[in-house]
Amino acid sequence: MNETFVNISRISQNETLLQNTSDNFVYPYNERPETYVVPVIFLLIFVIGIIGNGTLVTIFIRHKNMRNIPNTYIMSLALADLLVLLTSVPFTSVIYTMDSWPWGATICKISETAKDVSVAVSVFTLTALSADRFFAIVDPLKRFHTSGGSRSAKRVTICVSVSIWVAAFLLAAPAAAGSHIKALPSEEEPLFSVCYPFPELWLNGTYPKVMVMGKFLTLYVAPLTVIAVFYFGMAMSLITSMRNVPGEMRELNKQVLARKKVAITVLVFVGVFAVCLAPSHAFMIFFYFNPRSDELYDGFWHFLRISGFCLFYINSCANPIALYFVSGAFRKYYNRYLLCIKTNFSRRSSQRNRQTSISLLSSRTSHSASRRDKVLEMKPMLDTRKSQNEFKKVKDKVEGVLIQAG
């Protein structure tokens, strides 16, 4: 999603107007609140985003116990946020304080491309996370989902993440090729210039509408619809699965509850994404598809435009903040790295934290003991006349079910 919210024939990306329909009065820069507010907001976005996402990547790299399936996707989200924070935020922060785009055509292309890549990686990764949580909760005994932590599951996750990045760069190719410096109001009599991602000659002048609607459907409506379907399925499964759980499946029940915690974390990420991008999509659709948008552009739409512009970038620093409040494991490491707080956990609290945190790491020793207990419980039930091979088949079957459940 780019921040070029305006019809370049009358209102430029860098020229924020507050129009009065009676006298078409334009406020000078020094009288516009966004001239002072937006740079401060962007400074906070940059500082918080770099520190938060940078710390998240550091945690993933330095601590092996945090390198599980859900956290691999979360690190991919952090890398996408760092991309837009480093290549777009510093440059687009000045568009409400300067008349013209001062950075040249190359930075214009990089900035627009980075934004499209970041949005695509974010929404597709959230979709993959939701799918993983769906199969982990709905079909915990199946091998379809990647929550088991095996090497093959990790390879699948890495392949999915890489594929998401490749698809994101392909979707951002038009921005890389078409973004340019546009002189306004005309090339013959330029008063200022803007970084504009929509070439006038592409698709006989319909390219802006095609891109605005295409991004809205591909990078917002369709993924969020798929995510909503996954979460509806998870909710229905959790409602029915918690009622009559056999006693021998209590360990599996605990794992389902732990996965429910992770699903809630992912849902928070999805909610943040949806809220942050909704205003910008709404303004883009209004401005490019309403033939009277120039006339209707007033204080409300101006506020929506500014808030949508800021919220788009706030999304890049929001995930680490949300993760701090919903994940006990990450909160512990954030406190250690950022606040120099070393928390001492008792054995019981540490075990409970592992069950409810995003890491979903269970003790290997506990699983081994549990598997042995299940086998021993089955042994007295076998008829003494059965062969050793029959007992071995029952043992392997029980162990297989428990391994798949993990």
FENDABEL-V603370 format. One record per residue. N is the residue number from 0. RES is the residue in one small letter. SS is DSSP state (H for helix, E for strand, - for the rest). PSI is psi in whole degrees, -180 to 180 (NA if undefined). Layout:
# FENDABEL-V603370
n->N res->RES ss->SS psi->PSI
n->N res->RES ss->SS psi->PSI
This chain:
# FENDABEL-V603370
n->0 res->m ss->- psi->123
n->1 res->n ss->- psi->165
n->2 res->e ss->- psi->12
n->3 res->t ss->- psi->87
n->4 res->f ss->- psi->9
n->5 res->v ss->- psi->155
n->6 res->n ss->- psi->114
n->7 res->i ss->- psi->-13
n->8 res->s ss->- psi->-20
n->9 res->r ss->- psi->-37
n->10 res->i ss->- psi->121
n->11 res->s ss->- psi->163
n->12 res->q ss->- psi->-32
n->13 res->n ss->- psi->-7
n->14 res->e ss->- psi->90
n->15 res->t ss->- psi->123
n->16 res->l ss->- psi->144
n->17 res->l ss->- psi->98
n->18 res->q ss->- psi->144
n->19 res->n ss->- psi->123
n->20 res->t ss->- psi->-18
n->21 res->s ss->- psi->-35
n->22 res->d ss->- psi->2
n->23 res->n ss->- psi->42
n->24 res->f ss->- psi->137
n->25 res->v ss->- psi->123
n->26 res->y ss->- psi->137
n->27 res->p ss->- psi->162
n->28 res->y ss->H psi->-41
n->29 res->n ss->H psi->-6
n->30 res->e ss->H psi->4
n->31 res->r ss->- psi->127
n->32 res->p ss->- psi->-33
n->33 res->e ss->H psi->-22
n->34 res->t ss->H psi->-32
n->35 res->y ss->H psi->-32
n->36 res->v ss->H psi->-46
n->37 res->v ss->H psi->-46
n->38 res->p ss->H psi->-36
n->39 res->v ss->H psi->-44
n->40 res->i ss->H psi->-42
n->41 res->f ss->H psi->-32
n->42 res->l ss->H psi->-43
n->43 res->l ss->H psi->-41
n->44 res->i ss->H psi->-45
n->45 res->f ss->H psi->-48
n->46 res->v ss->H psi->-50
n->47 res->i ss->H psi->-41
n->48 res->g ss->H psi->-45
n->49 res->i ss->H psi->-46
n->50 res->i ss->H psi->-48
n->51 res->g ss->H psi->-52
n->52 res->n ss->H psi->-36
n->53 res->g ss->H psi->-42
n->54 res->t ss->H psi->-39
n->55 res->l ss->H psi->-44
n->56 res->v ss->H psi->-40
n->57 res->t ss->H psi->-43
n->58 res->i ss->H psi->-44
n->59 res->f ss->H psi->-39
n->60 res->i ss->H psi->-41
n->61 res->r ss->H psi->-20
n->62 res->h ss->- psi->110
n->63 res->k ss->H psi->-33
n->64 res->n ss->H psi->-11
n->65 res->m ss->H psi->0
n->66 res->r ss->- psi->64
n->67 res->n ss->- psi->-173
n->68 res->i ss->H psi->-54
n->69 res->p ss->H psi->-38
n->70 res->n ss->H psi->-26
n->71 res->t ss->H psi->-42
n->72 res->y ss->H psi->-40
n->73 res->i ss->H psi->-37
n->74 res->m ss->H psi->-35
n->75 res->s ss->H psi->-40
n->76 res->l ss->H psi->-43
n->77 res->a ss->H psi->-39
n->78 res->l ss->H psi->-39
n->79 res->a ss->H psi->-40
n->80 res->d ss->H psi->-41
n->81 res->l ss->H psi->-35
n->82 res->l ss->H psi->-49
n->83 res->v ss->H psi->-31
n->84 res->l ss->H psi->-37
n->85 res->l ss->H psi->-30
n->86 res->t ss->H psi->-6
n->87 res->s ss->H psi->-47
n->88 res->v ss->H psi->-48
n->89 res->p ss->H psi->-28
n->90 res->f ss->H psi->-41
n->91 res->t ss->H psi->-9
n->92 res->s ss->- psi->-15
n->93 res->v ss->- psi->2
n->94 res->i ss->- psi->-16
n->95 res->y ss->- psi->5
n->96 res->t ss->- psi->-10
n->97 res->m ss->- psi->147
n->98 res->d ss->- psi->-41
n->99 res->s ss->- psi->158
n->100 res->w ss->- psi->118
n->101 res->p ss->- psi->0
n->102 res->w ss->- psi->-7
n->103 res->g ss->H psi->173
n->104 res->a ss->H psi->-37
n->105 res->t ss->H psi->-48
n->106 res->i ss->H psi->-34
n->107 res->c ss->H psi->-48
n->108 res->k ss->H psi->-44
n->109 res->i ss->H psi->-44
n->110 res->s ss->H psi->-48
n->111 res->e ss->H psi->-40
n->112 res->t ss->H psi->-44
n->113 res->a ss->H psi->-39
n->114 res->k ss->H psi->-45
n->115 res->d ss->H psi->-40
n->116 res->v ss->H psi->-45
n->117 res->s ss->H psi->-44
n->118 res->v ss->H psi->-45
n->119 res->a ss->H psi->-46
n->120 res->v ss->H psi->-43
n->121 res->s ss->H psi->-52
n->122 res->v ss->H psi->-36
n->123 res->f ss->H psi->-35
n->124 res->t ss->H psi->-40
n->125 res->l ss->H psi->-37
n->126 res->t ss->H psi->-43
n->127 res->a ss->H psi->-40
n->128 res->l ss->H psi->-43
n->129 res->s ss->H psi->-40
n->130 res->a ss->H psi->-43
n->131 res->d ss->H psi->-43
n->132 res->r ss->H psi->-35
n->133 res->f ss->H psi->-51
n->134 res->f ss->H psi->-29
n->135 res->a ss->H psi->-31
n->136 res->i ss->H psi->-43
n->137 res->v ss->H psi->-40
n->138 res->d ss->- psi->66
n->139 res->p ss->- psi->-19
n->140 res->l ss->- psi->-2
n->141 res->k ss->- psi->159
n->142 res->r ss->- psi->7
n->143 res->f ss->- psi->-39
n->144 res->h ss->- psi->171
n->145 res->t ss->- psi->29
n->146 res->s ss->- psi->-2
n->147 res->g ss->- psi->-22
n->148 res->g ss->- psi->6
n->149 res->s ss->- psi->167
n->150 res->r ss->H psi->-40
n->151 res->s ss->H psi->-38
n->152 res->a ss->H psi->-40
n->153 res->k ss->H psi->-38
n->154 res->r ss->H psi->-40
n->155 res->v ss->H psi->-44
n->156 res->t ss->H psi->-44
n->157 res->i ss->H psi->-42
n->158 res->c ss->H psi->-41
n->159 res->v ss->H psi->-44
n->160 res->s ss->H psi->-44
n->161 res->v ss->H psi->-42
n->162 res->s ss->H psi->-38
n->163 res->i ss->H psi->-43
n->164 res->w ss->H psi->-40
n->165 res->v ss->H psi->-46
n->166 res->a ss->H psi->-37
n->167 res->a ss->H psi->-42
n->168 res->f ss->H psi->-35
n->169 res->l ss->H psi->-42
n->170 res->l ss->H psi->-26
n->171 res->a ss->- psi->-3
n->172 res->a ss->H psi->-41
n->173 res->p ss->H psi->-38
n->174 res->a ss->H psi->-38
n->175 res->a ss->H psi->-36
n->176 res->a ss->H psi->-34
n->177 res->g ss->H psi->-18
n->178 res->s ss->- psi->136
n->179 res->h ss->E psi->171
n->180 res->i ss->E psi->121
n->181 res->k ss->E psi->125
n->182 res->a ss->E psi->135
n->183 res->l ss->E psi->147
n->184 res->p ss->E psi->-14
n->185 res->s ss->- psi->163
n->186 res->e ss->- psi->-30
n->187 res->e ss->- psi->-36
n->188 res->e ss->- psi->71
n->189 res->p ss->E psi->134
n->190 res->l ss->E psi->-31
n->191 res->f ss->E psi->172
n->192 res->s ss->E psi->151
n->193 res->v ss->E psi->158
n->194 res->c ss->E psi->113
n->195 res->y ss->E psi->128
n->196 res->p ss->- psi->1
n->197 res->f ss->- psi->100
n->198 res->p ss->- psi->137
n->199 res->e ss->- psi->-32
n->200 res->l ss->- psi->-9
n->201 res->w ss->H psi->136
n->202 res->l ss->H psi->37
n->203 res->n ss->H psi->38
n->204 res->g ss->H psi->-4
n->205 res->t ss->- psi->1
n->206 res->y ss->H psi->-44
n->207 res->p ss->H psi->-45
n->208 res->k ss->H psi->-41
n->209 res->v ss->H psi->-44
n->210 res->m ss->H psi->-42
n->211 res->v ss->H psi->-48
n->212 res->m ss->H psi->-36
n->213 res->g ss->H psi->-44
n->214 res->k ss->H psi->-38
n->215 res->f ss->H psi->-43
n->216 res->l ss->H psi->-43
n->217 res->t ss->H psi->-39
n->218 res->l ss->H psi->9
n->219 res->y ss->H psi->-66
n->220 res->v ss->H psi->-53
n->221 res->a ss->H psi->-50
n->222 res->p ss->H psi->-41
n->223 res->l ss->H psi->-32
n->224 res->t ss->H psi->-45
n->225 res->v ss->H psi->-43
n->226 res->i ss->H psi->-41
n->227 res->a ss->H psi->-39
n->228 res->v ss->H psi->-45
n->229 res->f ss->H psi->-45
n->230 res->y ss->H psi->-30
n->231 res->f ss->H psi->-43
n->232 res->g ss->H psi->-40
n->233 res->m ss->H psi->-43
n->234 res->a ss->H psi->-45
n->235 res->m ss->H psi->-39
n->236 res->s ss->H psi->-42
n->237 res->l ss->H psi->-36
n->238 res->i ss->H psi->-42
n->239 res->t ss->H psi->-30
n->240 res->s ss->H psi->-21
n->241 res->m ss->- psi->-3
n->242 res->r ss->- psi->-60
n->243 res->n ss->- psi->80
n->244 res->v ss->- psi->124
n->245 res->p ss->- psi->152
n->246 res->g ss->H psi->-35
n->247 res->e ss->H psi->-7
n->248 res->m ss->H psi->19
n->249 res->r ss->H psi->-38
n->250 res->e ss->H psi->-41
n->251 res->l ss->H psi->-38
n->252 res->n ss->H psi->-42
n->253 res->k ss->H psi->-40
n->254 res->q ss->H psi->-36
n->255 res->v ss->H psi->-41
n->256 res->l ss->H psi->-40
n->257 res->a ss->H psi->-40
n->258 res->r ss->H psi->-28
n->259 res->k ss->H psi->-39
n->260 res->k ss->H psi->-43
n->261 res->v ss->H psi->-39
n->262 res->a ss->H psi->-37
n->263 res->i ss->H psi->-40
n->264 res->t ss->H psi->-46
n->265 res->v ss->H psi->-39
n->266 res->l ss->H psi->-36
n->267 res->v ss->H psi->-45
n->268 res->f ss->H psi->-44
n->269 res->v ss->H psi->-44
n->270 res->g ss->H psi->-42
n->271 res->v ss->H psi->-45
n->272 res->f ss->H psi->-47
n->273 res->a ss->H psi->-43
n->274 res->v ss->H psi->-41
n->275 res->c ss->H psi->-32
n->276 res->l ss->H psi->-12
n->277 res->a ss->H psi->-47
n->278 res->p ss->H psi->-40
n->279 res->s ss->H psi->-41
n->280 res->h ss->H psi->-42
n->281 res->a ss->H psi->-43
n->282 res->f ss->H psi->-42
n->283 res->m ss->H psi->-44
n->284 res->i ss->H psi->-43
n->285 res->f ss->H psi->-47
n->286 res->f ss->H psi->-37
n->287 res->y ss->H psi->-16
n->288 res->f ss->H psi->-11
n->289 res->n ss->- psi->115
n->290 res->p ss->- psi->-18
n->291 res->r ss->- psi->24
n->292 res->s ss->H psi->-36
n->293 res->d ss->H psi->-43
n->294 res->e ss->H psi->-35
n->295 res->l ss->H psi->-9
n->296 res->y ss->- psi->111
n->297 res->d ss->- psi->-161
n->298 res->g ss->H psi->-38
n->299 res->f ss->H psi->-50
n->300 res->w ss->H psi->-31
n->301 res->h ss->H psi->-44
n->302 res->f ss->H psi->-41
n->303 res->l ss->H psi->-38
n->304 res->r ss->H psi->-47
n->305 res->i ss->H psi->-46
n->306 res->s ss->H psi->-39
n->307 res->g ss->H psi->-39
n->308 res->f ss->H psi->-44
n->309 res->c ss->H psi->-43
n->310 res->l ss->H psi->-33
n->311 res->f ss->H psi->-43
n->312 res->y ss->H psi->-26
n->313 res->i ss->H psi->-32
n->314 res->n ss->H psi->-27
n->315 res->s ss->H psi->-16
n->316 res->c ss->H psi->2
n->317 res->a ss->H psi->-33
n->318 res->n ss->H psi->-45
n->319 res->p ss->H psi->-36
n->320 res->i ss->H psi->-46
n->321 res->a ss->H psi->-41
n->322 res->l ss->H psi->-35
n->323 res->y ss->H psi->-38
n->324 res->f ss->H psi->-24
n->325 res->v ss->H psi->-12
n->326 res->s ss->- psi->116
n->327 res->g ss->H psi->-37
n->328 res->a ss->H psi->-49
n->329 res->f ss->H psi->-35
n->330 res->r ss->H psi->-39
n->331 res->k ss->H psi->-45
n->332 res->y ss->H psi->-35
n->333 res->y ss->H psi->-43
n->334 res->n ss->H psi->-38
n->335 res->r ss->H psi->-45
n->336 res->y ss->H psi->-37
n->337 res->l ss->H psi->-32
n->338 res->l ss->- psi->0
n->339 res->c ss->- psi->38
n->340 res->i ss->- psi->119
n->341 res->k ss->- psi->111
n->342 res->t ss->- psi->130
n->343 res->n ss->- psi->120
n->344 res->f ss->- psi->137
n->345 res->s ss->- psi->168
n->346 res->r ss->H psi->-40
n->347 res->r ss->H psi->-45
n->348 res->s ss->H psi->-33
n->349 res->s ss->H psi->-41
n->350 res->q ss->H psi->-41
n->351 res->r ss->H psi->-37
n->352 res->n ss->H psi->-37
n->353 res->r ss->H psi->-31
n->354 res->q ss->H psi->-32
n->355 res->t ss->H psi->-9
n->356 res->s ss->- psi->176
n->357 res->i ss->- psi->-21
n->358 res->s ss->- psi->-33
n->359 res->l ss->- psi->35
n->360 res->l ss->- psi->124
n->361 res->s ss->- psi->154
n->362 res->s ss->- psi->130
n->363 res->r ss->H psi->-36
n->364 res->t ss->H psi->-42
n->365 res->s ss->H psi->-40
n->366 res->h ss->H psi->-41
n->367 res->s ss->H psi->-44
n->368 res->a ss->H psi->-41
n->369 res->s ss->H psi->-42
n->370 res->r ss->H psi->-42
n->371 res->r ss->H psi->-42
n->372 res->d ss->H psi->-41
n->373 res->k ss->H psi->-40
n->374 res->v ss->H psi->-42
n->375 res->l ss->H psi->-34
n->376 res->e ss->H psi->-30
n->377 res->m ss->H psi->-26
n->378 res->k ss->H psi->-47
n->379 res->p ss->- psi->-24
n->380 res->m ss->- psi->-14
n->381 res->l ss->- psi->140
n->382 res->d ss->- psi->137
n->383 res->t ss->- psi->-21
n->384 res->r ss->- psi->-9
n->385 res->k ss->- psi->149
n->386 res->s ss->- psi->164
n->387 res->q ss->H psi->-31
n->388 res->n ss->H psi->-38
n->389 res->e ss->H psi->-41
n->390 res->f ss->H psi->-41
n->391 res->k ss->H psi->-36
n->392 res->k ss->H psi->-43
n->393 res->v ss->H psi->-43
n->394 res->k ss->H psi->-48
n->395 res->d ss->H psi->-37
n->396 res->k ss->H psi->-45
n->397 res->v ss->H psi->-44
n->398 res->e ss->H psi->-38
n->399 res->g ss->H psi->-41
n->400 res->v ss->H psi->-43
n->401 res->l ss->H psi->-36
n->402 res->i ss->H psi->-42
n->403 res->q ss->H psi->-35
n->404 res->a ss->H psi->-28
n->405 res->g ss->- psi->NA
